[in-house]
Amino acid sequence: MALHGIDIKASHKGLLHKNLGKQPGAKLSAADLEKAKHSSSPAERKRATFALNARSWNHGSAEKKSKASNLYGSK
């Protein structure tokens, strides 16, 4: 696990976008996530659930992130 939160394996990043035919980095709409939640693929359903849950997390402000990097050192 990452120092501050969840560490997503590099090979899994962007898979939900790819499954839905969206460009990497594009925002997924609620309709896109609802479509993925009702997919026949269990992996796609799991990714959609993760994305919906992640929307409600406090991702932190830029100020908090810079303070944390100063405390723990940046890479």
N, C-alpha and C positions, 0 to 999 in steps of 0.2 A: 504494500500500500504506500502511496506517496506521502510525503511529509505533511501536506495540507490537503487531504481529501482523497478522492478516488483516482487511481491510476488506471487508465484504459489502455489495454495492450495495443501497440501501434498497428498490428495487423487487423484490429477490429474497428479502428477509427474510420468513420465515414461509411460504414457498411449499410446503415439504415438509409442514408442519402442515396447510395448506389442502388439499393433494392427498390426505392421509390422513384428512381430516375431523376433525381435532383442533382444540381451542381454542388460540389463540396463547398461548405461554408454558407450555402443558401439557407434561409430560415424555413423550417417546416411548418406548414399551417396546421391548424387543429384538424382539418379535414384529412390531411396527409397522415397524421398520427392515428386518427380514428380508423382510416383504411388499413393501416399497418396492424392496429390492435385486433382486427378481425381477419387477419391473414391466415392461411392454412399452415404457414411455416411457424413452428414454435419459436425459432430463433428471432424471426422478425417481430413476433408479438412481444418477446422479452425486450428487444431493443426499443420498441415503441413505448413500453411501460417505463423503461429507464428514462427515455427522453421526456415523457410526461412528468415523471417525478422530479427530474433535474430542473424543470422549469420553475418549480416552487422553492428551490434551494436559494439561500443567500450566497451569491457568488462573490460577494465582497466588492468594495470600491477599489479604485486604483490606488488610493492613498493607503488603504490597509495592506494591499499587496506589496506596495513599495516598502512599507515598514517591515513586513515579514521578510522580504528578501534582504533587507539591511541587517535584520537580526540573525538570520540563518545563512547569510551569504548567498549570492546568486551564482548560477552556473554560467 
